[in-house]
Amino acid sequence: MNFEDLVDKLEFIKKKEVHELAPRDTQELREIIHSAKPKDEWAERMVLGYLTTICAEYMYPDPLIIEKKLDFIGTELEKGHIIVRGDAGNGSGTAMRGGKITIEGIAGENTCKSMLGGELEAETIESLANTLHGAVKAKKINKIEKKQGADIYINGKKYKKGFFTQFH
């Protein structure tokens, strides 16, 4: 199975449906992830993000290593560890519930949108979306949305509303 075949078979873009159609073999999943060339459509980028989550959950406790820039890495992640060697696209950690995402470069826009748990760590975050719970760690965050329920650490110091400028 390749990425295009999987996308063609999907009726809805939901984790459950992608999970049901995705191969169970982690090597095959990694090959699909690394060879996929999603069009600039939200749906295809979201499917690829779900595939990173599903693969990481299957591989747990071993980490999934990603060496290309993708959007929606770790969407709805519940367990496992994803390590991105370099930059990540937009929407990393969207609705994540558990597990860990480590981005060794820059995380794009809308990082951790609706995060419910888990931990995301990055060198730099372009924009941190509204979160509910969890933990976010970065050396630098360029923009933080107002509604934050996650514990946020910038350069090892806990972020407090109104004190962001001293860490920027």
N, C-alpha and C positions, 0 to 999 in steps of 0.2 A: 504494500500500500504506500502511496506517496501523499504528500500534503494536499494536492489538488483533488485527488480521489476522496479523501476524507471530507474536505470542505463541501464537495458536491453531494455527499450522502447526508449531510446535516439538514434537518428540518428547522431546528432552532439553535441559536448560539447560547447554549447553557453548558455548564461544567458536566452535569450528569449525562447529557447526550454525547458530548465529545468523549467523555470517559467510556461510554458504552461502545463507541465505534473505534476508539484508538487501540492500537496493538498493545498487548500486555507485556511484550518483550521490551526491556528498557534499552537494549542496543538498537532495536528498530525504531523506537521512539526518538532516541538521540539522533539517529540518522535523518529522520523526518524533520526534526527541529533544526538541525544544522544545514540541511539542504533546501529547506523551504524558502521560497521567494514570494512572500505575500504581496498581493497588489496593494495599492494605497487605500484599500477599503477597510473600514473599521472592523467589519466582521472577520475578515481573514487575519488581521492582526490580533484580534481577540481570541480566535481559535488557537493560534500559535501560542499565545500566552497561557491558555488553558493546558496545552500540551506540555509546557514547561512545568506547570503545577503537577499534572498527573504523573509525569516522569519522575519528578523529585519525590513525590509521595510513594511511588513504587520502589524507588532506590533507597529510601530511608532504611538504615541510618547513614548510608553513604551519600555524599553530596552530588548534585547535578552540576556539572561545569558547563557554562555557556560562554562561547568566545565570539559572539557577534551581537550587534546592537539590535534588540528587539523591544517592541512595545508590550505592555501588559504582562511582563514576567511575573510569575507567582500569583496570578489572579486567583483568589479564593484558596490560597495555600492553607492546608490544615496541619501538615507535618512535613518534615524534611528540611533540607538545606540546599539552596540554590546559590552558586557562586558565579558571578558575572566577571569575567576577565576583561575589563575595559568599561566602556560606557553602556548604559541601558537607555532605552527609549522612554516614551511617556507611559504613565499608568502603572509602573512597577508596584507590586504589593497591593493592588486594588482589592478591597474586601478580603484581605488575608485574615485568617483566623488563628493561625499558629505557624510554627516552623520559623525559619530564618532565611533572609535574603541578604547576601553580601555583594555589594557592587563596588568593584575596585576602581571605579572611575566616577563619572557623573550620572546621576539619576535624573531623568527628564522632568517634564511638567506633570502635574497631578499625581505625584508619587504618594502612595498609601491612601488613596481615596477610599473613604469608608472602612478603613482598617479596623478590625475587631479584636485582633490579638497578634501574637508573634512579634518578630523583630526584623527591622530593616536597617542595614548599616551601609553607608556610602561615603565616599570622599566628599562629594558635593551633591546637593539636591537643588535642582532648578526651582521647583515649587512643591511644597508640601501641602497636599489637599487636606480637607477636613477629615479628622480621624475620630474614632470612638474609644479605642483601647489599644494596647500594644506598646512597643518601644521603637523609637526612631533615633539613630545615632549618625552624626555626620560632622565633618570638620567645618563645613560651611553650608548654610541653607540660604538661598537667595530670596525666597519668598515663603511666608508661612500664612496659610489661611487662618481665619479667626477662630473657628470651632475646633479645638484640639482636646481630645480625650486621652491621647497617647502620651507616654512619658517621652520627652524630647531632650536629647543631649547634643549640644553643639560644642565641639572641642572638649568633650568630657564634662562640661558644666551643664547642669539642668536648666533648661529654658523656662523662663517665667514670663508670662504676659507682661508687656510693657518694658521688658529689659532686653529685647532682641537686638537693639542697635549696638549694645556693648559687645556682642559676640560676632557681629557681622563683619 
